[in-house]
Amino acid sequence: MAGLPPANIWTEAWYNIGRVIIYYNCCPPPPPIPNMNGPTTVCEGGTYTYSVPTMPLAQSYNWTVPTGATVQSGQGTNTVTVQFGNTSGNICVNYTDTCTNSPDLCVPIQVDLKPSPSNAGPDQFICGAVGQLAGNIPGIGTGLWNVLFGGSTVSNPTQNNSMVNNLSVGPNTFEWEITNTPACPSSRDTVVLTRYAQPQADFVATTVCFGTPTVFVNTTNNNGANIASYEWDLNSDGIMDYFVPNFSHTFALPGIYNSCLTVTTTDGCKDTICKPVVVNPMPIADYTANNVCDGATMSFFNTSNILSGTIDVYDWQFGDGSSSNLVNPTHLYAGPGLYTVTLTVTSDSGCTSSITKTIQIYSNPTANFSAPNQCLYDAVNFFDQSVVGNATITGWNWNFGDNTTSNIQHPSHLYSFYNNYQVQLIVTSSQGCNDTIIKTVVVHPVPTANFTANNVCLGDPTNFVNLSTIPQGSFSEQWFFGDGSNTNTFNATHNYLQPGNFIPYLVITSDSGCKDTAFLNIEVWAIPEPQFSLNNTCENDTVIFTDLSQIVLGNIVGWTWDFGNGLPVSNQQNPYNFYYAPGGYTVILTTTSDKGCVKTLTKQIDIFPSPKVEFAYSDELVGCSPLCIDFFDQSTINPMYNSTLQHYLWNFGDEISSVEKNPTHCYSNRTPDKKIFSVDLTVKSNLGCKGYFIIKDLVDVYPQPTAEFTFDPFATTILNPEFRFTDHSWGHDSLSWNFGDGSTSSVQNPKHTYEDTGTFNVSLVVKNSYGCTDTVSYKIIVRPEFQFYIPNAFTPGGDGINDVFRGTGFGFDFSKPENYNMKIYDRWGELIFETNDYASGWNGMANGKKLKPDAFVYFITVIDTYGMEHEFRGTVTLVR
């Protein structure tokens, strides 16, 4: 029944319930699909068509493909187009007829991977017949180089970076083909290697002697290319020296240089050639010759040299018409002067060098000098007068005829005896030439000057006695007294006008003009100049005389004082004296110097009256500190010299003073004992004279005690009104407390409890054994107690219970708005209510609206009865 359409079949049967008819729908299985058309090996990513025969009664076909593949078209028909991924697998198909599905027909499909994309690399431009390819390495498949154009050969066609030989001039095209399987097409890419023409570098260079330019000529074969640049490295140091085809170059040193030429075409192709270039060394002509004095033979010493090779020829030209071809010749010149000598040398390679020098034949010097005849003990000065042409005298050899010598140009020589001496001078020039001369020098005898003179006081004459002598001949004399005066007598007398040390001298001159001088130190003693001053000119006071005497030279060693008041004289330098009555007195001072010189001064002095000091005082001189006393001046003075009382200085004995005439002074005593004070008064006149008066132990001052205490606490409330008082007084024997509320105590450190609030003045009075007292007072405060309570919730429901939020307590006065402030903030920190009226409180409203239940922040400030500020912060919950 296969392949037949379905049929309805029924049967009839009898059961206990009666007759039953059963119908069956009969559906035979569809025949299988016999075969599938399409490739079984495909390439990754390729699209292929598959089909099956048309089956009878088939209504639709269902195709399944391998993983990664997709049915592009035809699903539901017997022909489909499939695009494959990279995974092999089965492609299956079945069909559905009017009854059921047919069996699957599956065909295995092999999916081959497609080869890697080909990349033949970049095009290249090559100078030469050999290149290298640069294809990519295949990840999938194998590569192969194909020559598409040109006559080149690939060394290894399957190697991605194979070398290429025999490239043709011009473009050469290559293909890099990557193949995996026959099912997949090859990937291909091409590259072009373009070969440029290669130049052949060459050049020629001349061989020269050092110093001559070498000529370089380019002979490069460009092989049809255009030469773009020439680069010359003449000494192989890597630094290019020239960039032109042809040039001349002078080398810095002789030698063989490896010179290189690199040529580059316009296509960038290069070639380099290096050749040796020879620069023959030049011979260096040189010689030495020592200049000689006139008449001496000059020797020439050849010092020529060459770096390599030999010097074969020498040619000497002596500058006076003579020549020589010897290596080291000698020559005698006809006279002194400068001569130009030239030496020319030639090397074995034909290179020539010359040197010219000037030599000198020195002139001989002419010796001469001058020297005056001189007196014994005076040096003879010799003056050289030698000369030489074209040179200088550099050496002098003197022989003074008394077995002494010198080698300076102009010597000075002191002879030890008078006589006639033969003096010889030999001079040598800077060029080493000599000459000699001898002359006579006469040395005369010298007289000996001598004299005596006496020291004197200023105003007395000084006597000079001549004691001079001479060994032969005669002499004359000249006196110089050291103060600008002189005379020419044999002996002399002189009066000096100023004191001091003088150096007179005597000059003796012989008949041959020789002189001698004698010096002598003498003294003209100064006269003292008496003078003095007084420290005081007041009666009944010590008058000290201060010596002010002076002397220009020397010292004053004696003083004689006559004070003019009938008292004995004094020999002290600075004596003192007393004048017991005012008036005028004559004082005489006589001074004597250490040389015995005397002078007297008479001087008139005035002695002024001194005050007579007295004072009186008030009656109360004994008492407790502070003790105040009035003082009254009662001093007088003699009116001589218009004297008056002018200045007062009181000292009260307690390191306190006053300059008032009639002062009042208060004494203080904080010590534990009685103190006694002396009082003195100094009075000064208009002429500076002073008087003094003192009363000892005049004032008795009893000590004053010091009251002091502390208390704790400083302030308190009525709940704990007890205070503790501590005595800190000193210098007392008894004390008394008054607590300011009518209570007292004599306990040293009492306690006291107050029964009411308020401010109380507490005083302490202390007393010592002398009956002296001191008092100290302090205020204390007993405040009412302060308490303030704040609820944490309220219920503004209008029932009269907890309808308003406020605090309550005691110890404050809210009748004053400044004593109370309340602020309410919502949870966002916004101020919603503020009042200074304690009675009103907050009713849970803001801006006329009832607020919903929530927590709010309050800030309350309260000032208590004593002005102290209290701050309260917290949260309150509004409940409805």
C-alpha angles and dihedrals in degrees: 000000000000112000093020122120116253119272134203112240125185136189133193126220138167124230134171088273092055137259117353126191116198121196123204128198104213115206116178117209115265117248117258123257105262102211147346126230120214142080119299094200115056139168125250111268093010125135119227138176123234127184142174130200118275108263122214115250088011111149099178141354125226117206126192123190136194122278111287094021123109133201103238096187144344100052107159092028131086092252124059139173114224129192112203130216122203099284126094120221146121128308109209137185138182134167137221123226128186091289115029148331125292122232117276120263108208128187121188113236123204110210111203117202114244116241122263116271111270122240114181092187130241124320113264137211111210134190104211141020097283126075140160126233121222109201122158122262108251117240090194123026132002131284133230130187116223122193106226100170135010134038098268129127126228109220096208111011095191094051113094093216098037121159118247121215134194096025112189119235104263130025121347116190124208132181124212106208120189116196130181112166135344089253092065124058117240121257113232139191132169135216132191122218109193115199119209126203113269118225122220110223120216140151144169127225132192124242110234145170116260111278094030115105116252113227115223117197121189114227098170120155106222094192090220096310126118114250109227101180144011119207119189122194102185099184104027093247094130092250117115112231104183137020102191130091097242132020146138123248133188112211119223093224136021119253144089112302126198098223119190133198121199118190124193126195126219086257091058097254114145140195130181133200128182126199135175114255117198123216108181115218119251118232111245109227115210142142142171129226129175115225113240138200121262110288097025124112116246120223122209119207117199113223098168118140142177131210093230134356124027140287109239107173131048123187118185122193110187098196096242096079094274126115143180140192095204120119094233110014131177128217138189114214122211097231147347121295145087120304130189112224121190126194118193119189129187125202129219088257090056097255113145132204133177137194129193124198135175117234127188135218102207125228116236115243126244113228119219139142143172128222128171123228105259143196121253114269089025115102118244109231112215116203117201113224098173119138137194133184119246093353143061133248107252103165133052125180112189126189109189096197094248096082093269127116142189137192101201122106100241107021129183117216130191114207120211097213136029112254146113110281132195108222121197126198125192113186128196123199126225085257093056099256120139142209134173136212134175126203137172122246123191122213115197127208118259129222122235115236119209138156145155132226137175132237116241143177116260109284096029119107122250118221119215119199119196114223099166125142140183128201094224136001127017138287144203128219138225124186124210114187099197095244097079095274126114144169139185102220119123092243124017145200122204138181115211118215098204132041120244146086113309131188108208116183139194122220116204117193122194126217088258091054097258116144141200129185130206122200130197132184113225132173130224102195121224124239113235118245108218119214137149145177136211126231093202138019100186127118120251090017132108110265111203115201112211116203111229096171118140138192127197095221129014128007138293108238103168135055129178117188126195106185096194095231098095094259119129120279120258131221095195119116094229107020129173131221142179127234111197098189132041119248143085124315134184114227121193122197121189117190130194126197127222086256092055097257113147136202134167133213125197116197135176118224133187124220113206128210118263124219120259103224126211135147142183133210144198121279102250105083098148126058150101122304123298094049115172120200132183117223125200126199115226099170124142137191138198107256093222112132087016090286117181136173109258116155133042131193119185121191111193097193095249097086089267122116139181136203095201119115095228107018132178116220130190117207122212128198120187095161122103092246138061115269127212121204133198120211127209135179129204117195124193127199128222088258092054100257116140137210128193136201131174136183111200123218091003101148130047115197120187118216119261117221120229119230118209137148143164131215138202129243105027090212134355143171131259089258090072108017098164120122128191116214122201121196115224097168122129138196094036137115100198139019141194129203126208112189096196096243096081094275125118138182141187094200112119097228107018134177122220134189120206120216099205141029123264145090115293131193109222116195134188122201118194127190133190133208091271090059093251116144141194131191134202128182134191133180122237128191131218106188129193112257116266124214130162125183126195125193120226096218142021137189112217094193099135093247093115093248118110090337094143131047115225140125127249137201143108141267096070141082114229094178086092112070092212090065095064138045130165127185127186123202130188123228090273092058096253117145107238103165138021133170143165091196109098094191097057100056122175120300098195095262133119126189089354094304130111112245122227120247109284144127117274133190120236129198115192127182119194127183112203129217092276094049097258114145121228123191126202127188130177147108131282125195120224109215124190 
